[in-house]
Amino acid sequence: MQSLHCGLLLGRGIEVKGLHIIADLYNCQKGELLVSSRKLRELCVKACTDVGLTVLGDHFYQFDGHDGAQDGGATGAVVLAESHLAIHTWPERDGATLDVYVCNFTADNTGKAEAVYATLIKALKPADIMVERVIRGKDLPLKKRVA
């Protein structure tokens, strides 16, 4: 009996195990999301659960402002059965970095990753974005074992 193994098929029969969206967000709208780990956590966890990803846990941390004159940024991660989401904010630069990674081992979660990404972009409202989509876990050819 063959096991169920879904993934994205690229040319030449290469199967992809996941999508990793990596983004730098510039000139984000000023507001609570850049300076509140609590608000950032609520957004990230909800974005994941709303699209059907399985949240296993999360941890978010609030930084103090570096000069006492402004609020500090926040950092956090959501651990998913399908992989993870990580986000870091820099309110002094009105910026954030974001990384959403999903594996496609039991199902194609690519659309879910894109939906999480879109939700976070809509909420943070960056004026400029530098984004990369990395295909992760391509099957490599088997090597012969040398005795």
N, C-alpha and C positions, 0 to 999 in steps of 0.2 A: 504494500500500500504506500502511495506517495504522500509525503507530508505537504500541507498547505504552506506555501512560501511566496508571498506577494512582494513585489518590488517594481521599480520602474525599469522597463527594458529600453536600453539604448541600442544604437546600431551595433552590429557584430555580436549580438547575443549577450552583451554585458549587462548584468543586473545590478541595479543601484539599491543600496540599503537605506539611504536617507538623504535628506536635504538640510543643509546648514545655511541659514540666512544670517549674514553678518552685516551690521549697519552702523555707521557713524551719523548721528543726527546733529545738525548745526542750526543755531538761531531758533531754538524751540520756544514756544510761547511760555512766557514767565508764568509761574503758578505753582500750586501745591505739588504737582507731580514731580517737579525737579527738586523739591526740598522736603518732602514728607515720605519717609519709608512706609508709613502706614497706608497712605493713599496709593503709592506706587504698588505696594503688595496687593491691595484690593483690585486694582486695574489688571495686574498681571495674572493673578489667580483666576479672576473672572474671565479674562480673555481666553485662557486655556480651557476652563470648564465649559464655557459657552460653545466651543467648537467640538467638544466631545473628547478632548485629551484627558488622560488620567493623571491627576495631581497626586503624587505620593508624599510630598512635603514641600516646605519652602523655608527660606531664611532671608530676612531683609535687615539691613543695618542703616542707622541714621548717623551721618558724620556731623561733627560740630563745624561751624564756619571757621575757615582758616585764619581769619583776621579779626573775628569778633564783630565785624560790621555787617555781616550778611549770614544767611542760613547756609548750612552745609548741604552737601549732596547726599544721595542715598545709593545703596547698592543692594542687589538682591538676586536670588535665584529660585526658580521653581523647578523641582525635580519631578519629571514625568515618567510614567511607565514607558512612554515612547521616546524619551530622552530629557531635554531641558530647555529652559529659557533663562537667560541671564541679562541683567540690565544694570547700568551704572550711570549716574547723573552728575553733571558739573554745573550747578546753577551760576557760578561765577563766569561761565562761558556760554550759558544758555544752551548747553549741549548734553548729549547722552550717547552711550554706546549700547547696542542691543545685539543679542545673539539668540536665535531660535533654531534649535536642532531637533528634528524628528527622524526616527528610523522608520523604515517601511517593511519591517520584518513580517508582521502578521497582516498588515493592511497598508494601502497607500495613504499616508498621512500628509502628503505634500500640500494638498488644499487646506488642511487644518493649519499647517505652519504658515502658509501665506495669509490665512484669515487672522491668525494671532498677530502677525507682523502688521497687517493693515489696521487692526484695532489700535495697536500701540502708536502707529504713525498718526492716526486720526486724533488720538488723545493728546499726544505731545506736540503736534502741529509744527514740525520743523520746517524752516524755510528752505533748507538745503539738506540733501541726503546723499551719502556715499554708501552704496549697498553692493554686496557680492552674494551670489548664490553658489554654494559649493556642493557638488555631488560627493557624498561620503560613502565609503565602504564598498567601492567597486570590487567585484570578484576578481581575484588574481588567479593566474593559471597555477595549477598544482605543480609543485616541483617534485622530482624523483628524489626519494630519500637515498642518501649515500650511507652504506653500512660501515 
